[in-house]
Amino acid sequence: MKASQFLISTLKEAPADAEVVSHQLMMRAGMIKKLGAGIYTWMPMGLRVVRKIEAIVRDEMNRAGAVELLMPVIQPAEYWQETGRWNKMGPELMRVKDRHDRDFIVQPTSEEVVTDVARQELRSYKQLPRNLYHIQTKFRDERRPRFGVMRSREFIMKDAYSFDRDAAGAKASYQAMAKAYRAIFDRFGLRYRAVAADSGAIGGDLSEEFQVIAATGEDAIVYCPDSDYAANLEKAEALPPSQARAAATQPMARTPTPGKSTCADVAELLKLPLQQTVKSLVLATDALDDAGGITGTRIWLLLLRGDHDMNEIKVGKVPGLDAGFRFATSAEIVDHFGTPPGYLGPIGLKKPVQVIADREVAAMADWVCGANEEGFHLTGVNWGRDLPEPAAVADLRNVVEGDLSPDGKGRLAIERGIEVGHVFYLGTKYSAPMDARFLDESGKPQLMEMGCYGIGITRLPAAAIEQNHDARGIIWPDAIAPFTVVLCPIGMDRSAEVKAAAEQLHDELVALGIDVMLDDRGERPGAMFADWELIGVPHRLVISDRGLKEGQLEYQHRRDAAATKVPAAEALAFLRGRLQA
């Protein structure tokens, strides 16, 4: 490819609304152009990256036995009404009507459509297992689209769906996809982690997120440096303390804490470690009648150590809270505790509440909590002596750095990541409401077991940039760079020798199947180099009159601090060696 025939549109400054590095650099490098909030045109340079990502994904999906099809962007509402998602999904689901006033959606995903394909086409156990995938445009009407293509409203996604005759088969299909995903992300050349993720209402442990490691990532990834353990923050288990609860050494005392309503403030006032305080979180669960009216409310008190944060996913699995909960209102709190939030605790309640202690709190002695009286806390509180043992003990909190690893092989560390893929066992979540059945060996109809597997195709370039950039611009891994090599001839428009050498090298690289760009625009060297450093092409060869007279070209990898002189006669072999490294 020659630059004079391509569309290169770099900018010196990023638009004011570009918040993160990837958004800034993609705009400056001419990868994308904003059309509307969360909607972008993929320019030729950026589209080349997208196509390379798609090619790798297709290759590995096909290798794993998946079969590609293409499902519509616009889908009739009736399929979404079958599964109930038409009503369950909020305004992020784009609903539209056609000229006949029929309801449609602009698809964010395709479970309903692919399940309809399966129930029509996969009628016998002999046709299973089957994995169908497509790479298609999606739309989610995000309330706050931001970070460029990282959280856009329109995006391209690879979604695959497996169909099996039983749970064992579905789990085998899941493992095959998890293996394929590792092969895909290995080929991208990005540093990533596959982390155990929460599987939501479906239950079970078959759910993994693929996270590209980046300091700017929105997700916290928990891992053990001494083992293979990795999970997202919602999933990671906080183990019980390894030591038994210590004996009480202090009497319980009502201690003045005027104006100190947080654990941190109380700890500072009393000159105690924050870890000795206990925070009180008040939740409520409502009993509903058939019409949805509230027939009764139960109040719950969750106790966590003062330096720990509640994990809502874990709390949602506690028996009694697993059907849904909310935070109690101020009126409900005053009614049960006799005081507004800030001085709450499990002793001296006005009305009974269900007390659930985090594992860490259940093992504490001589702890501090609210006295249920404004301006006072209780110090020296101990289980058994000052209050009954908690009604239940559960893992309620987010893990923190230094916690014991659940696999017993070390302590946990935390880093940031950007989710770019997810594999998920669905079971019969969609096959049951859509009656997707096959006939088994005995001729009896059975529900298909399903899995789903997604990769954010247009999110990946942004994630790659967040991980690979410097002050000059993007640094693409070879596998997904818009061009692998750029030839930068100096004075090509003035020197026949430079022009001939550059074009010959370009043609030789093309013949070898190497993705090369020849910058024949006649730009000044500084401007030309700055463009390609911004765009991030990993390998650069500079051809100049002086170099040719010396029999030398200059090679520089995008990560190199300085250029390396290469004999012109050996440039092709040298470059091929670097590309294979």
Secondary structure per residue as TSV (DSSP state, phi and psi in degrees):
chain	resnum	aa	ss	phi	psi
A	1	M	-	360.0	140.8
A	2	K	B	-110.6	138.3
A	3	A	G	-60.9	-32.0
A	4	S	G	-66.6	-19.7
A	5	Q	G	-99.5	-3.8
A	6	F	S	-105.0	172.9
A	7	L	-	-109.5	105.0
A	8	I	-	-113.5	121.7
A	9	S	-	-137.9	72.9
A	10	T	-	-84.3	156.4
A	11	L	-	-124.7	146.4
A	12	K	S	-75.7	-33.3
A	13	E	S	-124.2	147.2
A	14	A	-	-82.4	149.4
A	15	P	-	-57.1	152.1
A	16	A	T	-62.3	-27.9
A	17	D	T	-87.5	2.3
A	18	A	-	-82.9	109.2
A	19	E	-	-88.7	-45.3
A	20	V	S	-103.0	164.1
A	21	V	H	-57.6	-44.7
A	22	S	H	-62.3	-41.5
A	23	H	H	-63.7	-45.4
A	24	Q	H	-60.6	-49.3
A	25	L	H	-72.1	-34.9
A	26	M	H	-65.4	-37.1
A	27	M	H	-69.6	-46.2
A	28	R	H	-65.8	-34.8
A	29	A	T	-82.6	0.2
A	30	G	T	71.4	29.0
A	31	M	S	-80.0	-37.9
A	32	I	E	-137.8	157.2
A	33	K	E	-130.7	134.3
A	34	K	E	-76.7	131.4
A	35	L	E	-104.8	-37.6
A	36	G	E	-162.1	-178.1
A	37	A	T	-60.5	114.8
A	38	G	T	71.7	17.0
A	39	I	E	-130.0	123.9
A	40	Y	E	-131.2	144.5
A	41	T	E	-86.8	130.0
A	42	W	E	-85.4	113.4
A	43	M	-	-76.5	164.9
A	44	P	H	-52.3	-39.7
A	45	M	H	-65.7	-44.3
A	46	G	H	-70.2	-35.8
A	47	L	H	-65.0	-31.4
A	48	R	H	-62.6	-37.2
A	49	V	H	-65.0	-46.3
A	50	V	H	-58.6	-45.1
A	51	R	H	-64.4	-35.4
A	52	K	H	-68.5	-39.2
A	53	I	H	-62.3	-46.1
A	54	E	H	-59.4	-41.0
A	55	A	H	-63.7	-42.4
A	56	I	H	-64.7	-44.2
A	57	V	H	-61.1	-47.5
A	58	R	H	-59.5	-44.8
A	59	D	H	-59.3	-47.1
A	60	E	H	-75.1	-34.0
A	61	M	H	-65.3	-44.6
A	62	N	H	-63.7	-39.9
A	63	R	H	-61.3	-33.1
A	64	A	T	-82.7	0.0
A	65	G	T	95.3	5.8
A	66	A	-	-77.1	153.1
A	67	V	E	-118.5	130.1
A	68	E	E	-87.2	140.6
A	69	L	-	-139.8	-177.0
A	70	L	-	-138.4	115.4
A	71	M	-	-100.2	154.6
A	72	P	-	-68.8	151.8
A	73	V	S	-73.9	-40.7
A	74	I	E	-95.5	125.1
A	75	Q	E	-126.1	139.8
A	76	P	E	-62.8	142.0
A	77	A	H	-63.6	-26.2
A	78	E	H	-58.6	-33.3
A	79	Y	H	-70.1	-38.4
A	80	W	H	-72.1	-26.6
A	81	Q	H	-72.7	-31.3
A	82	E	H	-60.1	-43.1
A	83	T	H	-87.3	-10.4
A	84	G	T	88.0	-2.9
A	85	R	H	-73.2	-19.0
A	86	W	H	-57.6	-39.0
A	87	N	H	-92.8	-29.7
A	88	K	H	-73.6	-36.7
A	89	M	S	-77.6	143.8
A	90	G	-	-88.0	-152.9
A	91	P	T	-68.4	-8.1
A	92	E	T	-68.2	-19.1
A	93	L	S	-84.5	115.7
A	94	M	E	-78.7	112.1
A	95	R	E	-102.5	135.1
A	96	V	E	-136.9	161.5
A	97	K	E	-120.9	145.2
A	98	D	-	-90.3	-174.9
A	99	R	T	-65.8	-17.5
A	100	H	T	-95.9	11.3
A	101	D	-	66.1	26.5
A	102	R	-	-91.1	145.4
A	103	D	E	-85.2	138.0
A	104	F	E	-137.4	166.6
A	105	I	E	-127.1	152.7
A	106	V	E	-92.3	113.1
A	107	Q	-	-63.2	132.3
A	108	P	S	-93.3	-15.5
A	109	T	-	-169.6	172.9
A	110	S	-	-131.3	28.0
A	111	E	H	-57.0	-45.2
A	112	E	H	-63.4	-45.1
A	113	V	H	-66.7	-44.3
A	114	V	H	-69.4	-30.9
A	115	T	H	-68.2	-35.4
A	116	D	H	-65.1	-40.2
A	117	V	H	-60.4	-45.9
A	118	A	H	-64.2	-42.1
A	119	R	H	-69.8	-20.9
A	120	Q	H	-89.1	-33.9
A	121	E	H	-103.1	-29.8
A	122	L	-	-103.2	88.6
A	123	R	-	-103.8	-12.6
A	124	S	B	-129.0	152.0
A	125	Y	G	-59.0	-23.8
A	126	K	G	-67.8	-19.7
A	127	Q	G	-91.5	1.4
A	128	L	-	-112.7	149.6
A	129	P	S	-80.3	163.6
A	130	R	E	-145.7	142.2
A	131	N	E	-130.8	120.5
A	132	L	E	-114.9	136.2
A	133	Y	E	-140.3	159.6
A	134	H	E	-146.7	162.7
A	135	I	E	-117.4	112.4
A	136	Q	E	-147.0	156.6
A	137	T	E	-71.3	137.4
A	138	K	E	-123.5	163.5
A	139	F	E	-144.3	127.3
A	140	R	-	-130.5	125.7
A	141	D	-	-81.3	72.6
A	142	E	-	-57.8	138.0
A	143	R	S	-65.8	-41.4
A	144	R	S	-129.2	76.1
A	145	P	-	-62.7	136.3
A	146	R	B	-158.8	173.8
A	147	F	T	63.6	31.9
A	148	G	G	64.4	-131.5
A	149	V	G	-78.5	-2.9
A	150	M	G	-66.6	-39.4
A	151	R	B	-138.7	69.7
A	152	S	-	-96.9	170.8
A	153	R	S	-86.9	-40.8
A	154	E	E	-103.2	135.4
A	155	F	E	-156.8	165.9
A	156	I	E	-108.5	136.1
A	157	M	E	-137.5	144.5
A	158	K	E	-96.0	117.8
A	159	D	E	-123.9	134.2
A	160	A	E	-122.0	153.5
A	161	Y	E	-140.4	124.1
A	162	S	E	-101.1	147.7
A	163	F	E	-128.9	127.2
A	164	D	E	-136.4	166.1
A	165	R	S	-83.9	-22.0
A	166	D	S	-154.8	175.0
A	167	A	H	-63.5	-37.7
A	168	A	H	-62.5	-43.2
A	169	G	H	-64.7	-39.9
A	170	A	H	-63.5	-38.2
A	171	K	H	-68.8	-34.5
A	172	A	H	-66.2	-41.1
A	173	S	H	-63.7	-39.0
A	174	Y	H	-61.0	-46.7
A	175	Q	H	-65.0	-35.3
A	176	A	H	-64.0	-39.5
A	177	M	H	-71.1	-39.8
A	178	A	H	-60.7	-38.8
A	179	K	H	-66.9	-42.1
A	180	A	H	-63.0	-38.6
A	181	Y	H	-64.7	-38.3
A	182	R	H	-63.7	-38.6
A	183	A	H	-64.9	-40.1
A	184	I	H	-62.4	-50.8
A	185	F	H	-72.6	-28.2
A	186	D	H	-62.3	-40.9
A	187	R	H	-70.8	-26.6
A	188	F	H	-66.4	-22.7
A	189	G	T	77.3	26.0
A	190	L	-	-108.7	150.4
A	191	R	-	-81.2	120.9
A	192	Y	E	-142.0	166.7
A	193	R	E	-133.5	140.0
A	194	A	E	-94.9	116.4
A	195	V	E	-119.5	142.1
A	196	A	E	-63.9	134.7
A	197	A	-	-123.8	159.5
A	198	D	-	-70.9	138.1
A	199	S	-	-99.5	13.3
A	200	G	G	65.3	-145.7
A	201	A	G	-68.7	-18.8
A	202	I	G	-71.6	-31.4
A	203	G	-	83.4	179.9
A	204	G	S	84.0	179.9
A	205	D	S	-113.8	4.6
A	206	L	-	-87.6	80.9
A	207	S	E	-160.1	123.8
A	208	E	E	-132.7	140.2
A	209	E	E	-103.9	144.0
A	210	F	E	-107.0	115.2
A	211	Q	E	-114.5	124.8
A	212	V	E	-80.9	125.3
A	213	I	E	-73.1	125.1
A	214	A	-	-158.3	138.3
A	215	A	T	-61.3	-25.5
A	216	T	T	-90.9	4.4
A	217	G	-	-61.5	147.3
A	218	E	S	-81.2	-22.8
A	219	D	E	-99.9	143.1
A	220	A	E	-93.6	127.2
A	221	I	E	-108.8	126.6
A	222	V	E	-102.8	131.0
A	223	Y	E	-149.6	163.9
A	224	C	-	-109.5	117.2
A	225	P	T	-61.8	-19.3
A	226	D	T	-100.2	5.4
A	227	S	S	-153.4	-173.6
A	228	D	S	-91.1	4.5
A	229	Y	-	-66.0	131.8
A	230	A	E	-154.8	139.4
A	231	A	E	-154.7	159.4
A	232	N	E	-79.2	168.9
A	233	L	T	-62.7	-35.0
A	234	E	T	-67.0	-30.7
A	235	K	T	-90.9	-32.0
A	236	A	-	-60.0	128.9
A	237	E	-	-85.2	134.8
A	238	A	-	-94.8	111.9
A	239	L	-	-69.7	155.3
A	240	P	-	-64.0	153.7
A	241	P	-	-56.2	143.4
A	242	S	S	-75.1	-20.4
A	243	Q	S	-101.9	148.6
A	244	A	-	-69.0	159.4
A	245	R	-	-60.5	134.2
A	246	A	-	-73.9	159.7
A	247	A	-	-74.5	152.5
A	248	A	-	-64.7	138.5
A	249	T	-	-125.1	-5.6
A	250	Q	S	-127.7	149.1
A	251	P	-	-78.3	150.7
A	252	M	-	-71.8	136.5
A	253	A	E	-139.5	141.6
A	254	R	E	-85.0	114.3
A	255	T	E	-116.5	128.3
A	256	P	E	-65.3	131.9
A	257	T	-	-138.1	61.7
A	258	P	T	-61.0	128.3
A	259	G	T	71.2	7.6
A	260	K	-	-108.4	95.9
A	261	S	-	-106.4	-1.9
A	262	T	S	-113.6	156.0
A	263	C	H	-59.5	-39.3
A	264	A	H	-63.7	-42.3
A	265	D	H	-66.4	-40.6
A	266	V	H	-65.6	-44.1
A	267	A	H	-61.5	-40.5
A	268	E	H	-66.0	-43.5
A	269	L	H	-62.2	-44.1
A	270	L	H	-88.3	-0.9
A	271	K	T	55.8	48.5
A	272	L	-	-120.9	156.4
A	273	P	-	-64.0	141.8
A	274	L	G	-57.9	-30.4
A	275	Q	G	-66.2	-9.9
A	276	Q	G	-92.2	-6.5
A	277	T	B	-95.0	158.3
A	278	V	E	-127.9	129.2
A	279	K	E	-97.0	148.0
A	280	S	E	-111.9	124.1
A	281	L	E	-118.1	128.0
A	282	V	E	-108.9	121.0
A	283	L	E	-115.3	165.7
A	284	A	E	-138.2	144.8
A	285	T	E	-124.0	138.5
A	286	D	E	-110.8	134.3
A	287	A	E	-88.7	133.1
A	288	L	E	-118.4	148.1
A	289	D	-	-87.6	-178.2
A	290	D	T	-62.4	-26.3
A	291	A	T	-87.5	0.0
A	292	G	S	88.9	6.1
A	293	G	-	-79.6	148.2
A	294	I	E	-80.1	122.8
A	295	T	E	-105.5	-12.0
A	296	G	E	-176.6	155.9
A	297	T	E	-133.5	138.3
A	298	R	E	-116.6	135.3
A	299	I	E	-103.9	135.7
A	300	W	E	-121.2	140.8
A	301	L	E	-114.7	116.1
A	302	L	E	-100.0	132.1
A	303	L	E	-113.4	121.1
A	304	L	E	-126.9	153.8
A	305	R	E	-63.2	148.8
A	306	G	T	-59.9	-26.1
A	307	D	T	-98.0	9.5
A	308	H	-	-109.3	155.4
A	309	D	-	-112.6	142.9
A	310	M	B	-68.7	140.5
A	311	N	-	-106.3	108.0
A	312	E	H	-65.1	-31.6
A	313	I	H	-64.2	-45.3
A	314	K	H	-66.2	-43.0
A	315	V	H	-59.4	-37.4
A	316	G	T	-67.9	-4.2
A	317	K	T	-104.8	-1.7
A	318	V	S	-72.0	129.9
A	319	P	T	-52.9	130.4
A	320	G	T	98.1	-26.7
A	321	L	T	-106.1	-6.4
A	322	D	T	-75.4	-10.2
A	323	A	T	-93.9	3.8
A	324	G	-	117.6	142.7
A	325	F	-	-146.8	169.5
A	326	R	E	-142.1	165.2
A	327	F	E	-77.5	138.1
A	328	A	-	-64.9	150.4
A	329	T	-	-77.3	164.1
A	330	S	H	-59.4	-40.3
A	331	A	H	-63.6	-41.8
A	332	E	H	-65.4	-38.0
A	333	I	H	-65.6	-47.1
A	334	V	H	-62.3	-38.9
A	335	D	H	-62.7	-35.0
A	336	H	H	-96.9	-28.9
A	337	F	H	-110.6	-17.7
A	338	G	S	81.1	5.6
A	339	T	S	-153.8	154.2
A	340	P	-	-70.4	168.2
A	341	P	T	-57.3	151.0
A	342	G	T	119.3	-23.8
A	343	Y	S	-136.4	30.4
A	344	L	-	-85.9	152.8
A	345	G	-	-165.8	174.9
A	346	P	S	-87.5	2.5
A	347	I	S	-113.2	135.5
A	348	G	S	79.1	40.3
A	349	L	-	-76.5	150.0
A	350	K	S	-78.6	-36.6
A	351	K	S	-134.6	153.0
A	352	P	-	-64.4	145.0
A	353	V	-	-134.8	161.4
A	354	Q	E	-88.7	117.3
A	355	V	E	-97.4	122.9
A	356	I	E	-119.9	122.7
A	357	A	E	-104.3	138.2
A	358	D	E	-63.7	154.8
A	359	R	H	-54.4	-39.4
A	360	E	H	-66.6	-42.6
A	361	V	H	-66.2	-37.9
A	362	A	H	-62.4	-20.1
A	363	A	T	-101.7	5.8
A	364	M	-	-87.6	154.1
A	365	A	-	-131.5	152.5
A	366	D	S	55.0	49.0
A	367	W	E	-98.0	170.3
A	368	V	E	-116.8	135.3
A	369	C	E	-148.6	172.0
A	370	G	E	-64.6	150.7
A	371	A	-	-97.1	7.6
A	372	N	S	57.3	36.6
A	373	E	S	-150.7	124.3
A	374	E	T	-58.8	131.6
A	375	G	T	87.6	6.5
A	376	F	E	-138.2	145.7
A	377	H	E	-128.3	160.8
A	378	L	E	-101.0	131.9
A	379	T	E	-111.9	158.3
A	380	G	E	67.7	33.0
A	381	V	E	-81.0	137.9
A	382	N	-	-138.8	138.9
A	383	W	B	-63.8	148.5
A	384	G	T	82.8	-46.0
A	385	R	T	-84.5	-45.9
A	386	D	T	-102.7	-18.7
A	387	L	B	-160.0	155.7
A	388	P	-	-64.1	157.5
A	389	E	-	-56.5	150.1
A	390	P	-	-62.4	151.2
A	391	A	S	-61.4	-32.0
A	392	A	E	-153.1	152.4
A	393	V	E	-122.3	132.4
A	394	A	E	-149.9	163.5
A	395	D	-	-79.9	107.6
A	396	L	-	-113.6	-5.8
A	397	R	B	-118.3	163.1
A	398	N	-	-72.9	141.5
A	399	V	-	-69.6	160.5
A	400	V	-	-128.2	159.5
A	401	E	T	-56.4	132.7
A	402	G	T	98.7	-12.1
A	403	D	-	-61.4	155.6
A	404	L	B	-66.4	139.3
A	405	S	-	-71.5	137.9
A	406	P	T	-59.3	-22.5
A	407	D	T	-87.1	2.0
A	408	G	S	72.9	18.6
A	409	K	S	-114.0	23.5
A	410	G	S	146.4	-161.0
A	411	R	B	-115.4	157.0
A	412	L	-	-83.9	146.9
A	413	A	E	-123.2	161.6
A	414	I	E	-131.9	133.9
A	415	E	E	-137.2	171.7
A	416	R	E	-97.1	148.5
A	417	G	E	-146.9	163.2
A	418	I	E	-117.1	118.3
A	419	E	E	-70.8	124.2
A	420	V	E	-125.1	-5.1
A	421	G	E	-157.6	155.4
A	422	H	E	-152.3	131.5
A	423	V	E	-115.6	140.7
A	424	F	E	-150.4	130.4
A	425	Y	E	-87.4	122.3
A	426	L	E	-96.5	-25.9
A	427	G	E	69.0	-129.2
A	428	T	T	-111.8	24.9
A	429	K	T	-56.3	-36.2
A	430	Y	T	-106.1	-33.4
A	431	S	T	-67.5	-32.3
A	432	A	T	-68.7	-54.4
A	433	P	T	-66.2	-24.5
A	434	M	T	-98.3	4.2
A	435	D	T	52.8	49.0
A	436	A	-	-88.2	99.8
A	437	R	E	-123.4	158.0
A	438	F	E	-128.5	163.2
A	439	L	E	-95.0	126.8
A	440	D	-	-82.0	-172.8
A	441	E	T	-59.1	-28.5
A	442	S	T	-91.9	3.8
A	443	G	S	84.4	9.4
A	444	K	-	-91.8	139.1
A	445	P	E	-73.6	134.7
A	446	Q	E	-131.8	146.3
A	447	L	E	-71.6	140.6
A	448	M	-	-75.8	143.4
A	449	E	E	-96.3	134.9
A	450	M	E	-122.6	158.3
A	451	G	E	-137.4	157.2
A	452	C	E	-133.7	150.3
A	453	Y	E	-146.9	114.7
A	454	G	E	-119.1	148.2
A	455	I	E	-134.3	128.3
A	456	G	E	-81.5	92.1
A	457	I	T	-58.7	-50.3
A	458	T	T	-84.1	-4.6
A	459	R	T	-85.2	-27.9
A	460	L	H	-61.5	-42.6
A	461	P	H	-57.5	-41.3
A	462	A	H	-65.7	-41.9
A	463	A	H	-63.3	-40.2
A	464	A	H	-62.5	-39.5
A	465	I	H	-68.6	-41.2
A	466	E	H	-58.2	-31.3
A	467	Q	H	-88.4	-23.9
A	468	N	S	-132.9	88.9
A	469	H	E	-158.9	165.0
A	470	D	E	-144.8	-167.6
A	471	A	T	-64.8	-22.0
A	472	R	T	-89.5	-19.4
A	473	G	E	148.6	-150.6
A	474	I	E	-80.3	151.4
A	475	I	-	-129.9	94.7
A	476	W	-	-77.5	139.9
A	477	P	-	-62.6	148.3
A	478	D	G	-52.2	-42.0
A	479	A	G	-62.9	-28.1
A	480	I	G	-124.1	13.8
A	481	A	-	-68.6	145.9
A	482	P	S	-60.3	-38.1
A	483	F	-	-136.0	143.0
A	484	T	S	-80.2	-38.1
A	485	V	E	-130.0	140.5
A	486	V	E	-121.7	132.2
A	487	L	E	-99.4	123.9
A	488	C	E	-116.1	89.9
A	489	P	E	-81.4	131.3
A	490	I	T	-94.6	122.8
A	491	G	T	70.3	33.0
A	492	M	T	-59.6	-32.3
A	493	D	T	-77.4	-8.4
A	494	R	T	-116.3	-14.5
A	495	S	-	-124.2	116.6
A	496	A	H	-65.5	-35.0
A	497	E	H	-65.9	-44.9
A	498	V	H	-63.3	-43.5
A	499	K	H	-61.4	-46.0
A	500	A	H	-65.3	-44.0
A	501	A	H	-64.7	-41.4
A	502	A	H	-66.1	-43.5
A	503	E	H	-69.9	-35.7
A	504	Q	H	-65.1	-45.0
A	505	L	H	-64.3	-39.7
A	506	H	H	-58.7	-47.9
A	507	D	H	-66.2	-37.2
A	508	E	H	-65.7	-40.1
A	509	L	H	-66.9	-41.1
A	510	V	H	-60.6	-42.1
A	511	A	H	-62.6	-28.7
A	512	L	T	-84.6	-0.6
A	513	G	T	80.7	18.1
A	514	I	-	-90.1	134.1
A	515	D	-	-79.1	100.4
A	516	V	E	-122.1	145.7
A	517	M	E	-118.1	128.9
A	518	L	E	-104.0	116.2
A	519	D	-	-84.9	94.4
A	520	D	-	-103.1	24.7
A	521	R	S	-79.0	-12.8
A	522	G	-	75.8	24.8
A	523	E	-	-72.6	155.5
A	524	R	-	-62.3	148.7
A	525	P	H	-53.7	-45.7
A	526	G	H	-60.6	-44.9
A	527	A	H	-67.4	-40.0
A	528	M	H	-64.7	-47.0
A	529	F	H	-63.2	-41.1
A	530	A	H	-61.8	-39.8
A	531	D	H	-60.0	-48.0
A	532	W	H	-77.0	-25.5
A	533	E	H	-70.0	-38.8
A	534	L	H	-64.4	-46.1
A	535	I	H	-68.2	-32.2
A	536	G	T	93.8	20.1
A	537	V	-	-60.6	128.0
A	538	P	S	-71.5	-30.2
A	539	H	E	-122.0	130.4
A	540	R	E	-128.7	133.9
A	541	L	E	-119.5	127.6
A	542	V	E	-105.9	129.4
A	543	I	E	-117.3	124.7
A	544	S	-	-138.4	161.2
A	545	D	H	-58.0	-48.5
A	546	R	H	-61.2	-43.5
A	547	G	H	-63.4	-42.5
A	548	L	H	-63.8	-37.5
A	549	K	H	-63.1	-31.8
A	550	E	T	-88.1	-2.8
A	551	G	T	72.9	28.1
A	552	Q	E	-127.7	147.9
A	553	L	E	-118.0	163.1
A	554	E	E	-111.9	123.1
A	555	Y	E	-107.1	139.7
A	556	Q	E	-148.1	124.3
A	557	H	E	-76.4	151.1
A	558	R	T	-58.5	-25.4
A	559	R	T	-90.1	-10.7
A	560	D	-	-73.9	145.3
A	561	A	S	-80.0	-24.4
A	562	A	S	-145.8	161.7
A	563	A	-	-79.5	157.9
A	564	T	E	-117.9	131.3
A	565	K	E	-79.4	134.5
A	566	V	E	-128.9	131.7
A	567	P	E	-55.2	131.0
A	568	A	G	-56.2	-38.3
A	569	A	G	-68.0	-21.5
A	570	E	G	-106.9	5.4
A	571	A	H	-59.8	-41.6
A	572	L	H	-65.1	-46.6
A	573	A	H	-65.7	-40.0
A	574	F	H	-61.0	-45.6
A	575	L	H	-65.8	-41.2
A	576	R	H	-61.0	-37.0
A	577	G	H	-64.9	-41.1
A	578	R	H	-67.6	-35.5
A	579	L	H	-70.3	-26.2
A	580	Q	H	-89.2	-9.6
A	581	A	-	-68.4	360.0
